[in-house]
Amino acid sequence: MLAKIRAGKRRQERGASVVEFALIAPLFFLLLFAVFDSGIMFWVNLTMQYAVREGARYAVTGQSNLDPNQLAQQRYLAVIQEIKNNSLGLYDTLNPVITITNYGSDGSSKTTQTYDPKNPSSTIFGGPGDIVVLQLDNCTWSNLTVLAPFFPNRKYQFNVAATMRNEAFP
C-alpha cells in the first residue's frame, strides 16, 4: 500500500522540474549573458588602455620607423600605427578621436590638439622633454546584447589616456 502511495505521488511531481526550469531559465540566462557582456566591455576598455599606453611609450622615443610609408616616415603616423598594432583590431571598430595635450618641458604651458588625418601636424606629439597626454576619446563599443538598454544610445562609450614625458630624442 505504501508503494502505491509513493508511485502516485511521483506521477504528480513528474512535470514539476520542467516547470521550475522554465521559471528559472530566463533569469539564469539573463545573468549569464550580462556577465559575458560585462567581461567583454572590460576587455575592450583594457585593450584600448594598453594600446594607448604603448602608443605613448613609442611616442616618447621620437622614432618614426613604424610609419607604413617607408620613403617619408612621419612620427605621428608611426605613433598611430603603434596604437593600431596593439589594439587587436579594435581601433578601427571603435573609431576613437585622438587628443594630444602638450604641457611643455616645464609643465607650465598647455596646448591641446586633436589628430586630424586630413590635416595632420608633425609636431602634435611635442618635442624632447615635453610632458604629453595621449588620449583616445569617444571610443564606442556597440556590440552589447542584454546590457544595451542600460547604456545611452545602446552603446558603451569610454575614454582612455596615458601621460609620459618625451625623451631627449634628436
QUIHULIN-V838882 format. One record per run of one state. SS is the DSSP state (alpha for helix, beta for strand, coil for the rest). FROM is the first residue (numbers start at 1). TO is the last residue. If there is no record, write none. Layout:
ss:SS from:FROM to:TO
ss:SS from:FROM to:TO
This chain:
ss:coil from:1 to:1
ss:alpha from:2 to:13
ss:coil from:14 to:15
ss:alpha from:16 to:59
ss:coil from:60 to:74
ss:alpha from:75 to:86
ss:coil from:87 to:89
ss:alpha from:90 to:94
ss:coil from:95 to:96
ss:beta from:97 to:102
ss:coil from:103 to:110
ss:beta from:111 to:114
ss:coil from:115 to:130
ss:beta from:131 to:141
ss:coil from:142 to:147
ss:alpha from:148 to:150
ss:coil from:151 to:151
ss:alpha from:152 to:154
ss:coil from:155 to:155
ss:beta from:156 to:165
ss:coil from:166 to:170
